[in-house]
Amino acid sequence: MTLHAPLVEQADAFTGNALLLTGPARVGKRAAAWAIAAAQNCQGARGMDGAACGVCRSCAALAAGAHPDVLLVEPRATTAAGKAARRKLIPIGAVLEGRDKGREYETHVYEFLEVRPSFQRRVVIVDGAEYLGPEAANALLKLVEEPPHRALFLFLAEDRRSVLPTIVSRSARLGVAPLADHTLESALLRAGHPADAELIAFAAGRAGVLNDLDGVRAALEDARELDNSLGVGLLSALEAAERLEKRFDPAWHPEALRFTWRERPAYQRARADTALDALQGALEAYASPSLSFQVFALNVRDAFGLS
Ligand SMILES: [Zn+2]
């Protein structure tokens, strides 16, 4: 079942070779792309909304993460030392086997598309189209214009404006919008979880948040604990900083902290955000984590006028 069913229908009606799915981080772009790939290859009885049956051989292969006709291409962190190591890029080596010097990609787009589909249609999902380097994009263009065996390209990006114009101009655009709170809540209940108003508020319509419930809940809990400790006293603030350091997950904690501060006055939020940016900068520069978290806790206490 897909939360973005209308997109599957729209993709079905589309007769071209490339779709550009845009929407905020964790809104569910990748899940939508998998749902489209599933529908394009489904051999069973598809739902009213065009959704894949979920039980045929193709659907089973997709669920097992071993579908022969679907290729996921993602950026890799470049290997240069220091801060540059965090720069993400999809190199030409992802497209052409002969150019993958670091052997970073197991399957390459060009070689992948030479082979006939095992089911119906080969689908290449490029998650992070904004990270396509010019060389890789150029190598893809010919394939996008005349895809072998009617292959379908799904480019996913947060912002269309950061994708190379050559890719944008050859793709039809589909927006992946945040969902209504009640839709997310039903999905949560259907998956066997209790309703959780705080989690739904944090998700703000982004279906992808539901994919890492444990990580999100832990981050929200830690953020609340830090917030409570700040007012108790200096020592308890430093202890909370130490606990935060031990469990810090760069994917969720910064967002959870900002969420916890959301009802504070704007000037306090701005100052706390500055402290959080400084913490993230220090961690990226490999400063001492323990010291950085202590400084962070002191700065946030200060930001909230608690020191
Ligand atoms: Zn199926």
Residues whose N, C-alpha, C, O or C-beta is under 5 A from the ligand:
A	BS01	ZN	C42 Q43 G44 A52 C53 G54 V55 C56 C59
